[in-house]
Amino acid sequence: MHSYWGEAMHIGVIGATGGIGSRVVTEALDRGHQVTAFSRDASKIKESRENVIWKNIDVLDAGSVAAALPGLDVLISGFQPGNAAKDIADTVARSIADPTVYATAARTLLKALESHPRTRLIVIGGAGSLEIEPGLVRADSDDLLHEALDAIGLPREYAAAVRGHRDALNVLRTSNRLWTYLSPAEDIAPGERTARFRIGTDQPVLDADGRSRISMEDAAVALIDEAELSRFVQRRFTIGY
C-alpha cells in the first residue's frame, strides 16, 4: 500500500457508505489516517476496523455539519440524496425530483465552515461541468447531455441533476473557504486500485480511446492524495486514465 510520510490527518467522510465514500474511508485508513465516517443512520453500521468512528449527519442542516467539524483537518463530501450504493434508481429519482439539493448541500457545508475556517472541504461532484472543448460545457447543452446520459444508461431527465452538480460548483466558486471540487471521469464504476491515472483541471482527461473513465478505487486514491497534498485549494480538478 501507499505510505504517507506526513502527519496522520483526521479526515471526515460524508456519504461513507456510498460507492466512492466507502472506498475513500478504506484508502484513508490504509494510509494511516484517522477517519470519522458520516452516514444518515450510523446505528446500522457494523464496523470492526481501527481508527474509524461512525456518526450521524444531516448534510442539509448547517448545525449538524458544524457539530461534526471539531477536530477534522479535511471533510470530504460524497453526499447523494438517497442511498446510491444500495438503490441507484432511488437516488436518480430523488436527484431528478429536487436537482437543487446539491447546491443546497454546498451552501450548508460552507455555512458550517464559517465556524471552522481552517478545515478543508473536498466535494465529490459531477463531470457534466467539465469543458468538453474550450468554452463548451456539457451541462449547458441538452443534446450533449442526452447523448452522454444515453451512453451510460441514465434517464434523460437526469440532466437536471447534472446541472444541479454544476450549480453546486458555482456556489463553491463564490466562497473564500478552503474548498476543492472533484469532477470524476464521466464513466466511474467499481474496479481496481491502480493508483495510475492522470489529473486535469477543467477539461476531461481522456484515455487512448477518447473515453473519460476512472474506477471508484482510483477516485478514492485521488481524493486522499488531495487531502494530503492540497494542490487544488479553491479549485476544481478531474481525473481519468
ABEGO torsion letter per residue (X at the ends): XBBBABBBBBBBBBGAABAAAAAAAAAAAAAGBBBBBBBABAAABBBABBGBBBBBBBAABAAAAAAAABGBABBBBABBBEBAAABAAAAAAAAAABAAAAAAAAAAAAAAAAABAABBBBBBBBAAABBABBGBBAAABAAAAAAAAAAAGBBAAAAAAAAAAAAAAAAAAABABBBBBBBBBABBBBBBBAGBBBBBAABBBBBAAGBBBBBAAAAAAAAAAAAAAGAABGBBBBBBX
